[in-house]
Amino acid sequence: MAKKTLVAYFSASGVTAALAERLAGAIGVDLHRIQPVTPYSEADLDWRDKDSRSSVEMNEKSFRPPIANHVENMDDYDKIYIGFPIWWYVAPTIINTFLEQYDLSGKTIIPFATSGSSGMGRTNEELKASCEGSILKEGRRFSADADAAELKAWADNN
């Protein structure tokens, strides 16, 4: 059976969702939205509040926010683009939750992110242990308005 490509993403505010949808459409692949059991509120995302949900999660690197859905047929995919907003210079820990629930042996994982100004930071360093047995490629941060042609050109090189 021919292997397939998946674009999986977490988006708290919709910015990463729009980018992931453009990427999946540009390269003609399946799309999966990673949904937290408890959606993030605006207050949860307030990075200036050290007691906000996102701040607490990101300060405790072992925390794994529970996910409400999963990919039924993960074995069908050999390449996974994983999208997320950059939080504290890395992927949100819900991305670790997602990666750790599957056997990713032999799969290629390619991170992509949105951010107001931060780069990918220590993202791969923080994700490596969650992708055991896979090939974790260097990720890329995109502006929220990256167009389909830019996304396709990037994907064609991965």
C-alpha positions in Angstrom: 0.0 0.0 0.0 1.3 3.5 -0.9 2.1 5.6 2.1 0.4 8.9 2.6 1.2 12.3 4.0 -0.7 14.0 6.9 -0.8 17.6 8.1 -1.7 17.5 11.8 -2.0 20.7 13.7 -2.9 22.4 17.0 -4.3 25.9 16.9 -5.5 27.8 19.9 -6.6 31.0 18.1 -7.1 29.9 14.5 -3.9 31.3 13.0 -2.1 28.0 12.7 -5.3 26.3 11.5 -5.5 28.6 8.5 -1.8 27.9 7.7 -2.3 24.1 8.1 -5.3 24.2 5.8 -3.4 26.1 3.2 -0.5 23.7 3.4 -2.7 20.6 3.2 -4.6 22.1 0.2 -1.4 23.1 -1.5 0.1 19.6 -1.4 -3.1 17.7 -1.6 -2.9 15.6 1.6 -5.1 14.7 4.6 -5.6 17.2 7.4 -6.1 16.5 11.2 -6.9 19.0 13.8 -5.4 18.2 17.3 -8.2 19.1 19.7 -7.5 19.5 23.4 -10.1 17.9 25.8 -10.5 21.4 27.3 -10.3 24.2 24.7 -8.0 27.1 25.5 -9.7 30.3 26.5 -8.2 33.8 26.0 -7.3 33.8 29.7 -5.6 30.4 29.4 -3.4 31.9 26.6 -2.3 35.0 28.5 1.5 34.5 28.5 2.0 37.5 30.8 0.1 35.7 33.6 2.4 33.2 35.2 -0.7 31.3 36.5 -2.4 31.1 33.2 -3.0 27.5 31.8 -0.5 27.9 29.0 2.2 29.4 31.3 1.7 26.6 33.8 1.9 23.9 31.1 5.0 25.3 29.5 6.8 25.7 32.8 6.2 22.0 33.6 7.7 20.3 30.6 6.5 16.9 31.6 2.8 18.0 31.5 0.8 16.4 28.7 -2.5 18.1 28.0 -5.1 15.5 27.1 -6.3 15.3 23.5 -10.0 14.7 22.6 -9.4 13.1 19.2 -6.8 10.9 17.5 -5.8 9.8 14.0 -7.5 6.4 13.4 -5.3 5.3 10.6 -1.8 6.6 11.6 -0.2 3.5 10.1 -1.2 4.7 6.7 1.1 7.8 6.9 4.8 7.8 6.5 5.2 11.6 6.5 3.6 13.9 9.0 3.8 17.7 9.0 3.1 18.9 12.5 1.9 22.4 13.0 1.5 24.6 16.0 2.0 28.1 17.4 5.3 28.8 19.1 4.9 29.1 22.9 7.9 30.1 24.9 10.2 29.4 22.0 9.1 25.8 21.5 6.0 23.7 20.5 3.2 23.6 23.1 3.3 20.4 25.2 0.1 19.2 23.6 2.3 18.5 20.5 4.3 16.1 22.7 1.0 14.5 23.8 0.0 14.0 20.2 3.3 12.5 19.1 3.6 10.2 22.1 0.3 8.5 21.5 1.5 6.8 18.2 4.3 4.5 17.1 6.2 6.8 14.8 9.0 4.4 14.0 10.2 5.0 10.4 8.0 8.0 9.9 9.3 11.4 8.9 8.1 14.3 11.2 8.3 17.8 9.9 7.4 20.6 12.2 6.0 24.0 11.1 4.9 26.9 13.2 3.3 30.3 13.4 4.5 33.0 15.7 4.2 36.7 16.1 8.0 37.1 16.2 9.8 34.0 17.7 11.7 31.6 15.6 11.6 27.8 16.1 13.9 28.1 19.1 14.5 24.8 20.9 11.5 23.1 19.2 13.3 20.0 17.8 15.3 19.6 21.0 12.0 19.5 23.0 10.2 17.2 20.5 13.0 14.7 19.9 12.1 12.3 22.8 8.4 12.3 21.7 9.3 11.1 18.2 11.3 8.1 19.1 12.2 6.0 16.1 11.2 8.7 13.6 13.2 11.1 11.4 12.6 14.5 12.9 13.4 17.1 10.3 14.3 20.8 11.0 11.1 22.8 11.2 10.2 26.2 9.9 8.3 29.2 11.2 5.9 30.8 8.7 4.2 34.1 8.8 0.4 33.8 9.2 -0.2 35.0 5.7 2.3 32.6 3.9 0.6 31.6 0.7 0.0 28.2 -0.9 2.9 28.6 -3.4 5.4 29.3 -0.6 4.1 26.4 1.5 4.2 24.0 -1.5 7.7 25.0 -2.4 8.8 24.3 1.2 7.0 21.0 1.3 8.5 19.9 -2.1 11.9 20.1 -0.4 10.9 17.9 2.5 
